Amino acid sequence: MLSKAHPELNEAVVYLKSLSDDERVRWQAEVTERARRDAVAMKLYDMRIGREEGRAEAKHEAAVNMIKLGAENVFIAKATGMEIDKVEELRRSVIANEMK
């Protein structure tokens, strides 16, 4: 009724509805973009963790090989960046496994 008596009110209502639709679309776009960024961030994080695990495994394997070749603990620690106590512990483990 009011819209017939006041066409400018009808125009305002139509304009407000279009703004509301625009806000909804914008909100949906923001949510979609956040989800995409989160997915990319998680993938990059997983890749970084995988590389770190791979490096640690490579250091471990190198240390085991050096132990088997008779290298000294200090040399192994310097070559791999491992702590000397970890090298000593690894040496005990390698020796124990070889005795089995």
Backbone hydrogen bonds, N-H to C=O, Kabsch-Sander energy under -0.5 kcal/mol:
donor,donor_aa,acceptor,acceptor_aa,energy
5,A,1,M,-1.8
6,H,2,L,-3.1
9,L,6,H,-1.3
10,N,6,H,-1.2
11,E,7,P,-2.2
12,A,8,E,-2.1
13,V,9,L,-2.5
14,V,10,N,-2.5
15,Y,11,E,-2.5
16,L,12,A,-2.8
17,K,13,V,-2.4
18,S,14,V,-2.1
19,L,15,Y,-2.1
20,S,16,L,-2.5
21,D,17,K,-2.5
22,D,18,S,-2.5
23,E,19,L,-2.7
24,R,20,S,-2.3
25,V,21,D,-2.6
26,R,22,D,-2.8
27,W,23,E,-2.9
28,Q,24,R,-2.8
29,A,25,V,-2.5
30,E,26,R,-2.6
31,V,27,W,-2.6
32,T,28,Q,-2.4
33,E,29,A,-2.5
34,R,30,E,-2.7
35,A,31,V,-2.3
36,R,32,T,-2.2
37,R,33,E,-2.6
38,D,34,R,-2.6
39,A,35,A,-2.3
40,V,36,R,-2.2
41,A,37,R,-2.8
42,M,38,D,-2.7
43,K,39,A,-2.1
44,L,40,V,-2.6
45,Y,41,A,-2.4
46,D,42,M,-2.7
47,M,43,K,-2.3
48,R,44,L,-2.3
49,I,45,Y,-2.7
50,G,46,D,-2.4
51,R,47,M,-2.3
52,E,48,R,-2.5
53,E,49,I,-2.7
54,G,50,G,-2.4
55,R,51,R,-2.6
56,A,52,E,-2.3
57,E,53,E,-2.4
58,A,54,G,-2.4
59,K,55,R,-2.5
60,H,56,A,-2.3
61,E,57,E,-2.7
62,A,58,A,-2.5
63,A,59,K,-2.7
64,V,60,H,-2.5
65,N,61,E,-2.4
66,M,62,A,-2.5
67,I,63,A,-2.5
68,K,64,V,-2.4
69,L,65,N,-1.5
70,G,67,I,-1.4
71,A,66,M,-2.8
76,I,72,E,-2.4
77,A,73,N,-2.8
78,K,74,V,-2.3
79,A,75,F,-2.8
80,T,76,I,-2.4
81,G,77,A,-2.0
87,V,83,E,-1.9
88,E,84,I,-2.5
89,E,85,D,-2.1
90,L,86,K,-2.5
91,R,87,V,-2.8
92,R,88,E,-2.2
93,S,89,E,-2.0
94,V,90,L,-2.8
95,I,91,R,-2.7
96,A,92,R,-2.4
97,N,93,S,-2.3
98,E,94,V,-2.0
99,M,95,I,-1.4
100,K,96,A,-0.6
100,K,97,N,-0.5
